[in-house]
Amino acid sequence: MPPAKKTIGLSELRVGLLVVVSIAVLMFLILNATGDINPFRQRLHLRAKFPNADGLRPGSEVRLAGVRVGKVEEVKLLPPSQNPNDPKVEARLAIDNTIDGQPANQRIRKDSTAQLGAPNLLGSDKIVNVTPGSAGSDPIAENDYLLPSSLNTSTLSNLAGPEIADQFESITKQVNDITRKINEGDGTIGRFLNDEAFYNNLNSTLQETQSVIRQIKSGEGTAGKFINDPAVYNNVNELSLRLNDIAEGLRRGRGTAGKLLTDDALYTRVNSIANRADQAIAEINNLITEVRAGRGTLGKLVTDEAIYNDARAAIARFNTTTQRIDSVVASAQRGEGTVGKLLTDDQLYSNFNQLSAEGVKLIYDFRQNPKKYLTVKFELF
């Protein structure tokens, strides 16, 4: 007996429909988040013509000054034209209706241009880069506006910007110029690479160097003997042994230098001297502190105001006395006063000179005849 067919109930059908609807809603939300499907988003549709698509396809990015603002909806071939330079491909662009809070037709104006570019160095994928319009140009007023196209820019210009591309092109030209000059033999490097005389001199130098190395290996000359003569090695070895003996003697304290390095008594003396020096310096610092504080004789001499005032008064009195002496001397030099007359009166000098001469005569006469002047008279009462 064949098995009975299982019928699907209403509840199971509802569950299946709910699962299908849930999957559809989830796919819609995912596509809406990526921006590919959004029935609520308004777009500005523009057109651009190019000489060839060069890999451009629907879904490629549309960028405004490098910022993604939309995508390419359609790429189609144009009808044949009599002019071979006419564009061959037309792309339909879907631009977000609002860009950074402003309408798209305020960002893209009539002087904006569309150009093909590449987002990477490989250049396999293409994008459409739209240049922002200037403030003096009119906004785009309608959909399906045809943007004028400009020449295709290089991949480096798209990635790094026109300024860096120009700098790179300038550097490339300079490198090419330098390479051309080097190939022509200009400059130091050019002569270095192209001058045969330099090559010959270098080759001769290498040959002479090899000859010198051969002579050294064979033991010829001073360097050869220094490297190959066993006597030199023996002398150096003997010198090394002597230096080792000296070092060993220093470590064991032999000789004056060894005692200086190893004698504990010498270290103790040096340490004691250093301690005494530290004590002397400490005492000097204490003395300076005492002097600055005005304690002791030297401190009072340095800091006592009364001693300073007394010394100042004594110096003032000494200066006054000196001034008086100078005044007396000046008066005497002018012949004023008793001392001045004694020093400057010629008559006084003559009288004194005559008195001196008379005194000399008197003494001479006294020596010749002292009885004349010494008379002794006795009287008795």
PyMOL commands that set and color helices and strands:
alter all, ss='L'
color gray80, all
select helices_A, chain A and resi 10-34+104-107+155-160+162-184+187-194+196-218+221-228+230-252+255-262+264-293+296-303+305-334+337-344+346-368+370-372
alter helices_A, ss='H'
color red, helices_A
select strands_A, chain A and resi 43-50+61-64+67-77+89-96+98-99+102-103+114-117+127-130+145-147
alter strands_A, ss='S'
color yellow, strands_A
deselect
rebuild
show_as cartoon
